[in-house]
Amino acid sequence: MAWPVFDALGVAGLARSSPDVAWQLLSMTAEVFAADFTIGTFVKALVDRERPHGLECSTEDRASRPARCGRHGRTRSFYSGHASAGFASAGLVCMVHAHLSLYGDPAGDALACGGALLSASIIGALRMISDRHFATDVLVGALAGLAAGLLLPYALHFGWDGRGDDVAGAGGALSGGTLGYGFAF
């Protein structure tokens, strides 16, 4: 989940010496994680599904192990916030590397996307193995996170070409290898 932050600070900020691009990438990361967390928290509170291990919690367990068997330890399973955050991060990495050649090589940028997706998949698998989520929790979390990681940066930053078409809106533009925010009317 730290991959976009590494790209922003380590690659854009230090290796490429582009603090403006680093700041823009950190801003995108914050937008994606804030949206993903807000939506996930709302859905978990609304659905309030019991976790797989919740069925094994006795009355004594609920009193003695509240972190695992208490109200919030055994509920709020749907959907997996960890899987959602992992796939939001992976989607963001894929979107950024599709539009900015941060590693200076198309193969390196493709490997970044593939590596981030693999890492997110491992997170989802581990959530099921640890008996914290059902497969549907992880699948829906993965889809929600991937949607946030791909669609939000595209809609707010990369989907605007800056050519002054007749569409008004806010967005980002690439110019001379830098990324900038702006409004178009």
C-alpha positions as CSV (number, residue, x, y, z in Angstrom):
1,M,0.0,0.0,0.0
2,A,3.0,2.3,0.3
3,W,4.0,1.9,-3.4
4,P,2.4,5.2,-4.5
5,V,4.2,7.1,-1.7
6,F,7.5,5.5,-2.6
7,D,6.9,6.5,-6.3
8,A,6.1,10.0,-5.2
9,L,8.9,10.6,-2.7
10,G,11.6,8.2,-3.8
11,V,11.2,8.3,-7.6
12,A,9.7,11.6,-8.5
13,G,11.0,13.6,-5.6
14,L,14.5,12.2,-5.1
15,A,15.6,10.3,-8.2
16,R,13.9,12.7,-10.7
17,S,14.3,15.8,-8.6
18,S,10.8,16.9,-9.4
19,P,9.2,18.1,-6.1
20,D,6.2,19.4,-8.0
21,V,5.4,16.0,-9.5
22,A,6.1,14.4,-6.1
23,W,3.6,16.7,-4.4
24,Q,1.0,16.0,-7.1
25,L,1.4,12.3,-6.7
26,L,1.1,12.5,-3.0
27,S,-2.1,14.5,-3.4
28,M,-3.5,11.9,-5.7
29,T,-2.6,9.2,-3.2
30,A,-4.3,11.1,-0.4
31,E,-7.5,11.6,-2.6
32,V,-7.7,7.9,-3.4
33,F,-7.1,6.6,0.1
34,A,-9.5,9.2,1.6
35,A,-12.3,8.2,-0.9
36,D,-11.6,4.5,-0.4
37,F,-11.6,4.7,3.4
38,T,-14.8,6.8,3.5
39,I,-16.8,4.6,1.2
40,G,-15.6,1.4,2.9
41,T,-16.4,2.7,6.4
42,F,-19.9,3.7,5.3
43,V,-20.6,0.3,3.7
44,K,-19.2,-1.6,6.7
45,A,-21.4,0.3,9.1
46,L,-24.4,-0.1,6.8
47,V,-24.0,-3.8,6.2
48,D,-22.6,-4.9,9.6
49,R,-21.8,-8.4,8.5
50,E,-20.3,-10.8,11.0
51,R,-16.7,-12.0,10.3
52,P,-16.1,-15.8,9.6
53,H,-14.5,-16.3,13.0
54,G,-17.5,-14.6,14.7
55,L,-19.5,-17.8,14.7
56,E,-16.8,-19.4,16.9
57,C,-17.0,-16.7,19.6
58,S,-18.7,-17.8,22.8
59,T,-20.2,-15.5,25.4
60,E,-17.0,-15.9,27.5
61,D,-14.8,-15.0,24.5
62,R,-16.8,-11.9,23.8
63,A,-16.1,-10.7,27.4
64,S,-12.5,-11.8,27.6
65,R,-11.3,-11.1,24.0
66,P,-13.3,-8.0,22.9
67,A,-10.8,-7.1,20.1
68,R,-11.5,-10.4,18.3
69,C,-15.0,-11.3,19.6
70,G,-16.5,-8.0,20.7
71,R,-19.0,-6.0,18.8
72,H,-16.5,-4.5,16.3
73,G,-14.0,-7.5,16.4
74,R,-16.5,-10.0,15.0
75,T,-18.6,-7.7,12.8
76,R,-17.9,-5.3,10.0
77,S,-16.6,-7.9,7.6
78,F,-18.2,-6.7,4.4
79,Y,-16.2,-5.5,2.6
80,S,-12.5,-6.0,3.2
81,G,-10.9,-2.6,3.9
82,H,-7.4,-4.2,3.6
83,A,-8.2,-5.6,0.2
84,S,-9.8,-2.4,-0.8
85,A,-6.9,-0.3,0.2
86,G,-4.4,-2.7,-1.4
87,F,-6.3,-2.6,-4.7
88,A,-6.8,1.2,-4.5
89,S,-3.1,1.5,-4.2
90,A,-2.5,-0.9,-7.1
91,G,-5.0,0.9,-9.3
92,L,-3.3,4.2,-8.5
93,V,0.1,2.7,-9.4
94,C,-1.2,1.4,-12.6
95,M,-2.9,4.6,-13.6
96,V,0.1,6.8,-12.8
97,H,2.6,4.5,-14.6
98,A,0.2,4.3,-17.6
99,H,0.4,8.1,-17.9
100,L,3.8,9.0,-16.5
101,S,7.0,7.1,-17.3
102,L,8.3,7.4,-13.7
103,Y,10.8,4.5,-14.2
104,G,11.9,5.7,-17.6
105,D,11.1,2.4,-19.2
106,P,7.8,1.0,-20.4
107,A,8.7,-2.5,-19.1
108,G,9.6,-1.1,-15.7
109,D,6.3,0.8,-15.5
110,A,4.4,-2.3,-16.5
111,L,6.2,-4.3,-13.9
112,A,5.2,-1.7,-11.3
113,C,1.6,-2.2,-12.2
114,G,1.8,-6.0,-12.1
115,G,3.8,-6.0,-8.9
116,A,1.3,-3.8,-7.2
117,L,-1.6,-5.9,-8.4
118,L,0.2,-9.1,-7.1
119,S,0.8,-7.5,-3.7
120,A,-2.8,-6.5,-3.4
121,S,-3.9,-10.0,-4.3
122,I,-1.7,-11.4,-1.6
123,I,-3.3,-9.0,0.9
124,G,-6.7,-10.3,-0.1
125,A,-5.7,-13.9,0.1
126,L,-4.2,-13.4,3.6
127,R,-7.4,-11.8,4.8
128,M,-9.3,-15.0,3.9
129,I,-6.6,-17.3,5.2
130,S,-6.6,-15.5,8.6
131,D,-10.3,-16.1,8.8
132,R,-11.1,-12.3,8.9
133,H,-13.1,-12.2,5.7
134,F,-15.2,-14.3,3.4
135,A,-14.2,-14.5,-0.3
136,T,-17.1,-12.1,-1.2
137,D,-15.8,-9.5,1.2
138,V,-12.4,-9.6,-0.4
139,L,-13.7,-9.7,-4.0
140,V,-16.0,-6.7,-3.4
141,G,-13.3,-4.9,-1.5
142,A,-10.9,-5.5,-4.4
143,L,-13.3,-4.2,-7.0
144,A,-14.2,-1.1,-4.9
145,G,-10.5,-0.3,-4.3
146,L,-9.5,-0.9,-7.9
147,A,-12.4,1.4,-9.0
148,A,-11.2,4.1,-6.6
149,G,-7.6,3.7,-7.6
150,L,-8.2,3.8,-11.4
151,L,-11.3,6.1,-11.8
152,L,-10.6,8.9,-9.3
153,P,-7.1,9.8,-10.7
154,Y,-8.4,9.4,-14.2
155,A,-11.4,11.6,-13.6
156,L,-9.6,14.3,-11.7
157,H,-6.1,14.3,-13.2
158,F,-5.4,12.2,-16.3
159,G,-8.7,12.3,-18.2
160,W,-8.4,15.9,-19.2
161,D,-6.3,16.7,-22.3
162,G,-6.2,20.5,-21.7
163,R,-6.9,21.3,-25.4
164,G,-9.7,23.6,-24.5
165,D,-12.7,21.6,-25.8
166,D,-16.1,22.9,-25.1
167,V,-16.3,20.9,-21.8
168,A,-15.9,22.8,-18.5
169,G,-14.3,21.1,-15.5
170,A,-11.3,20.7,-13.3
171,G,-8.5,18.3,-13.9
172,G,-4.8,17.7,-14.4
173,A,-2.7,18.0,-17.5
174,L,0.7,16.7,-18.6
175,S,3.0,19.3,-20.1
176,G,6.7,18.9,-20.7
177,G,7.0,15.9,-18.4
178,T,5.3,17.6,-15.4
179,L,1.8,17.2,-14.0
180,G,-0.3,20.2,-13.1
181,Y,-3.8,21.0,-11.8
182,G,-6.0,23.4,-13.5
183,F,-9.5,24.4,-14.5
184,A,-10.8,24.5,-18.1
185,F,-13.8,26.5,-19.3
